[in-house]
Amino acid sequence: MKLACVLLLSAFTAVTPLLAEKKIIQPKEFPGGGPLSAAVLADGTLYVSGQLGRDLKTQKIPQDFDAEVRQVLDSIGIILREAKMDYSDVVSVQIYMTDMSLFARMNAVYTTYFKTDRPSRTTVGVVKLAAPDARIEITVTARR
């Protein structure tokens, strides 16, 4: 009995650091040095920071709303790939929009990225986002 307890305790001790593992995900395409990480991978769950529709090279937000939504989702795709995941691993999506009259247009683009078995989602209208000309911000949670 004592040997079984020692073996069980040894196994638990060996696994515990794996359960508490936290890894910063910062793809090379993303500018570094800001106040946040692109994402954090903890215990097999990826928490992606809110992404705006900025072009990763120019940092400009497209004037065309559909292009802005595609840029946000493309940026999220880069983060997912860096964490060895893809859109099918996304379990939850939070969307913040400054103009809810664009909801149908956002959905039309969104469904080209999340085709089937779509994640849970919340969409909220807000007055402003961190970038003055941004109309949408999206964050996701993904799980392997």
LOGU-755030 format. One line per field, with one value per atom (N, C-alpha, C): residue in one letter; x, y, z. Coordinates in steps of 0.05 Angstrom, whole numbers. Layout:
LOGU-755030
r	c(A, ...)
X	c(X, ...)
Y	c(Y, ...)
Z	c(Z, ...)
***
This chain:
LOGU-755030
r	c(M, M, M, K, K, K, L, L, L, A, A, A, C, C, C, V, V, V, L, L, L, L, L, L, L, L, L, S, S, S, A, A, A, F, F, F, T, T, T, A, A, A, V, V, V, T, T, T, P, P, P, L, L, L, L, L, L, A, A, A, E, E, E, K, K, K, K, K, K, I, I, I, I, I, I, Q, Q, Q, P, P, P, K, K, K, E, E, E, F, F, F, P, P, P, G, G, G, G, G, G, G, G, G, P, P, P, L, L, L, S, S, S, A, A, A, A, A, A, V, V, V, L, L, L, A, A, A, D, D, D, G, G, G, T, T, T, L, L, L, Y, Y, Y, V, V, V, S, S, S, G, G, G, Q, Q, Q, L, L, L, G, G, G, R, R, R, D, D, D, L, L, L, K, K, K, T, T, T, Q, Q, Q, K, K, K, I, I, I, P, P, P, Q, Q, Q, D, D, D, F, F, F, D, D, D, A, A, A, E, E, E, V, V, V, R, R, R, Q, Q, Q, V, V, V, L, L, L, D, D, D, S, S, S, I, I, I, G, G, G, I, I, I, I, I, I, L, L, L, R, R, R, E, E, E, A, A, A, K, K, K, M, M, M, D, D, D, Y, Y, Y, S, S, S, D, D, D, V, V, V, V, V, V, S, S, S, V, V, V, Q, Q, Q, I, I, I, Y, Y, Y, M, M, M, T, T, T, D, D, D, M, M, M, S, S, S, L, L, L, F, F, F, A, A, A, R, R, R, M, M, M, N, N, N, A, A, A, V, V, V, Y, Y, Y, T, T, T, T, T, T, Y, Y, Y, F, F, F, K, K, K, T, T, T, D, D, D, R, R, R, P, P, P, S, S, S, R, R, R, T, T, T, T, T, T, V, V, V, G, G, G, V, V, V, V, V, V, K, K, K, L, L, L, A, A, A, A, A, A, P, P, P, D, D, D, A, A, A, R, R, R, I, I, I, E, E, E, I, I, I, T, T, T, V, V, V, T, T, T, A, A, A, R, R, R, R, R, R)
X	c(16, 0, 17, 39, 56, 70, 78, 91, 72, 47, 26, 23, 22, 19, 43, 67, 92, 91, 83, 82, 61, 38, 17, 26, 39, 50, 71, 88, 109, 97, 77, 64, 50, 37, 24, 44, 66, 87, 99, 102, 113, 94, 68, 48, 41, 43, 35, 48, 74, 85, 73, 65, 53, 26, 11, -15, -14, 8, 11, 27, 33, 49, 35, 50, 40, 60, 52, 70, 59, 76, 68, 70, 50, 49, 52, 74, 79, 90, 73, 83, 102, 121, 141, 128, 105, 91, 80, 78, 66, 87, 81, 101, 103, 126, 130, 133, 138, 144, 120, 96, 72, 66, 43, 36, 22, 20, 6, 19, 13, 21, -1, 6, -15, -34, -22, -38, -22, -37, -24, -36, -18, -26, -22, -44, -42, -59, -46, -59, -75, -64, -77, -99, -103, -123, -108, -116, -104, -123, -113, -128, -116, -130, -120, -129, -110, -117, -134, -150, -167, -150, -160, -146, -162, -149, -161, -155, -168, -164, -140, -120, -96, -80, -70, -50, -25, -14, 8, 34, 36, 60, 57, 35, 31, 17, 4, -11, -36, -43, -67, -91, -114, -140, -153, -161, -173, -198, -203, -228, -252, -248, -270, -275, -299, -305, -300, -308, -304, -274, -257, -228, -218, -230, -222, -229, -252, -260, -241, -236, -217, -190, -180, -154, -154, -175, -177, -175, -191, -192, -167, -154, -128, -107, -107, -88, -93, -118, -124, -114, -117, -107, -77, -62, -33, -26, -40, -36, -43, -65, -73, -52, -42, -21, 5, 12, 36, 33, 8, 2, -4, 0, -6, -35, -52, -81, -92, -118, -132, -160, -175, -202, -220, -216, -232, -228, -205, -199, -212, -223, -235, -262, -264, -288, -306, -294, -310, -299, -317, -309, -324, -310, -323, -317, -338, -336, -346, -331, -338, -340, -362, -366, -376, -366, -375, -399, -407, -430, -445, -466, -481, -497, -499, -512, -495, -470, -452, -452, -470, -471, -474, -492, -496, -471, -458, -433, -411, -409, -389, -395, -420, -428, -421, -425, -419, -389, -372, -343, -337, -348, -343, -348, -370, -378, -360, -343, -323, -299, -295, -274, -283, -308, -320, -343, -337, -357, -377, -367, -385, -376, -392, -386, -375, -391, -382, -379, -360, -357, -379, -381, -400, -390, -409, -401, -418, -405, -419, -411, -431, -426, -438, -421, -429, -424, -443, -439, -425, -404, -389, -387, -381, -378, -351, -329, -303, -286, -265, -245, -218, -197, -170, -159, -164, -155, -180, -176, -199, -215, -201, -216, -223, -218, -226, -256, -268, -297, -303, -282, -286, -261, -266, -244, -255, -238, -246, -225, -234, -217, -229, -212, -221, -207, -220, -208, -209, -186, -184, -173, -180, -172, -164, -142, -133, -149)
Y	c(-24, 0, 25, 24, 47, 52, 31, 34, 46, 38, 48, 78, 87, 115, 131, 120, 134, 136, 115, 116, 136, 136, 155, 184, 189, 216, 224, 205, 210, 217, 202, 207, 235, 242, 268, 290, 287, 307, 311, 290, 292, 306, 303, 314, 343, 350, 377, 400, 400, 422, 424, 402, 403, 416, 412, 424, 454, 463, 492, 506, 493, 505, 529, 551, 575, 584, 588, 595, 620, 640, 663, 657, 664, 660, 687, 692, 718, 712, 709, 704, 725, 718, 737, 758, 753, 773, 796, 793, 813, 831, 857, 875, 869, 868, 861, 887, 883, 905, 920, 912, 925, 916, 926, 919, 892, 877, 851, 831, 806, 784, 778, 769, 762, 740, 721, 700, 687, 673, 657, 629, 609, 581, 570, 562, 552, 526, 505, 479, 470, 475, 466, 485, 507, 527, 552, 562, 586, 610, 630, 655, 677, 684, 704, 732, 750, 778, 789, 810, 823, 832, 825, 833, 853, 873, 893, 886, 899, 894, 909, 914, 928, 910, 921, 908, 904, 880, 874, 889, 897, 911, 941, 952, 981, 992, 974, 981, 998, 999, 1014, 996, 1008, 994, 999, 978, 982, 999, 1015, 1030, 1012, 991, 972, 954, 954, 938, 908, 897, 868, 862, 879, 875, 876, 894, 896, 871, 859, 835, 812, 810, 789, 792, 817, 821, 812, 818, 809, 779, 765, 736, 723, 736, 727, 729, 751, 754, 732, 727, 705, 679, 674, 650, 646, 668, 667, 659, 670, 663, 634, 625, 597, 578, 584, 568, 567, 590, 591, 573, 569, 552, 523, 518, 492, 484, 504, 501, 513, 510, 523, 531, 542, 552, 531, 505, 484, 479, 490, 488, 510, 530, 553, 544, 550, 542, 566, 590, 613, 638, 655, 680, 703, 725, 750, 772, 785, 805, 831, 852, 879, 897, 910, 926, 954, 974, 1001, 1008, 992, 998, 972, 967, 942, 940, 961, 959, 943, 938, 922, 892, 885, 857, 836, 840, 821, 818, 840, 839, 824, 829, 815, 785, 778, 749, 736, 751, 739, 732, 749, 743, 721, 724, 705, 676, 672, 644, 632, 648, 636, 625, 633, 623, 601, 603, 583, 571, 550, 539, 520, 502, 483, 481, 468, 464, 490, 511, 538, 540, 556, 560, 577, 577, 595, 624, 643, 670, 691, 713, 737, 760, 776, 800, 823, 844, 866, 892, 911, 937, 955, 969, 987, 1014, 1034, 1061, 1065, 1055, 1059, 1034, 1032, 1011, 1026, 1011, 1022, 1039, 1031, 1047, 1064, 1090, 1107, 1099, 1089, 1082, 1053, 1037, 1009, 1006, 988, 983, 956, 939, 912, 902, 888, 874, 846, 826, 799, 785, 770, 753, 725, 705, 678, 662, 640, 620, 594, 580, 554, 533, 508, 485, 462, 450, 426, 402)
Z	c(0, 0, 0, 17, 19, -8, -22, -48, -69, -68, -86, -81, -56, -50, -60, -57, -66, -96, -110, -139, -149, -136, -143, -139, -116, -110, -131, -138, -158, -185, -193, -219, -218, -197, -194, -195, -181, -181, -208, -224, -251, -270, -266, -284, -276, -251, -242, -258, -263, -279, -307, -318, -345, -344, -322, -319, -315, -304, -299, -320, -342, -363, -376, -380, -392, -413, -438, -459, -474, -478, -493, -523, -538, -567, -579, -593, -606, -634, -654, -681, -691, -707, -717, -734, -746, -762, -746, -720, -702, -690, -690, -678, -648, -637, -609, -592, -567, -549, -538, -546, -535, -507, -497, -469, -466, -488, -486, -505, -500, -517, -537, -560, -580, -569, -554, -541, -519, -502, -481, -483, -484, -484, -456, -443, -415, -413, -405, -401, -426, -450, -474, -484, -471, -479, -488, -512, -523, -519, -506, -502, -520, -540, -560, -551, -550, -544, -566, -560, -579, -603, -627, -652, -667, -677, -694, -723, -742, -770, -782, -767, -777, -795, -817, -833, -816, -815, -797, -805, -830, -839, -836, -846, -847, -822, -807, -783, -789, -815, -823, -824, -818, -819, -846, -860, -887, -885, -905, -906, -911, -926, -932, -908, -898, -874, -877, -900, -905, -904, -915, -914, -885, -870, -841, -826, -831, -817, -826, -852, -862, -849, -846, -834, -805, -790, -762, -761, -777, -777, -788, -807, -817, -795, -780, -758, -737, -730, -711, -722, -748, -761, -758, -760, -756, -728, -709, -680, -675, -686, -683, -694, -718, -730, -713, -702, -685, -661, -652, -629, -638, -664, -676, -674, -679, -679, -705, -709, -731, -722, -741, -734, -722, -729, -718, -688, -678, -649, -633, -646, -632, -619, -593, -578, -571, -571, -563, -577, -586, -600, -587, -583, -574, -595, -604, -625, -614, -618, -610, -635, -639, -663, -656, -670, -665, -681, -700, -717, -722, -706, -708, -734, -749, -775, -795, -788, -805, -797, -778, -768, -790, -809, -830, -848, -853, -869, -854, -828, -812, -812, -809, -810, -836, -858, -884, -887, -876, -876, -856, -832, -810, -818, -831, -839, -860, -873, -891, -876, -851, -834, -816, -806, -789, -804, -820, -839, -825, -808, -795, -766, -750, -721, -709, -713, -705, -674, -665, -636, -625, -598, -585, -591, -590, -598, -584, -577, -567, -585, -592, -608, -593, -588, -572, -588, -586, -598, -577, -585, -567, -580, -564, -574, -588, -576, -587, -582, -599, -595, -591, -586, -579, -602, -627, -650, -659, -662, -668, -694, -714, -739, -741, -720, -720, -716, -730, -727, -715, -713, -702, -688, -666, -651, -645, -648, -643, -625, -606, -590, -590, -588, -588, -566, -559, -541, -557, -557, -572, -554, -560, -544, -562, -555, -571, -563)
***
